[in-house]
Amino acid sequence: MTDSPPDRLAANPDSPYFDQALMERGVGIRFNGTEKTNVEEYCVSEGWIRVAAGNAKDRRGNPLTIKLKGTVEPYFRDEA
């Protein structure tokens, strides 16, 4: 495995940016210097994250998300 998280990662298994091995390892996100625990997807190069919008769900049962722009800093939680 690599020592740095990917540029883009999603928590939804249906997304092309989903990676099971990385999700099991644990990826943390700092957004604008604040730790975020409800991130559904992120992109470092474009500078955005998608976070769940409360408990609302779409018609397929996926959480509704809001795109926030800012500084994204992913890191591995296990420090292997």
Secondary structure, DSSP 4 states (H G I P E B T S, - for coil): --SS--SEEES-TTSTT--HHHHHH-EEEEETTEEES-EEEEETTTTEEEEEEEEEE-TTSPEEEEEEES-EEEEESS--
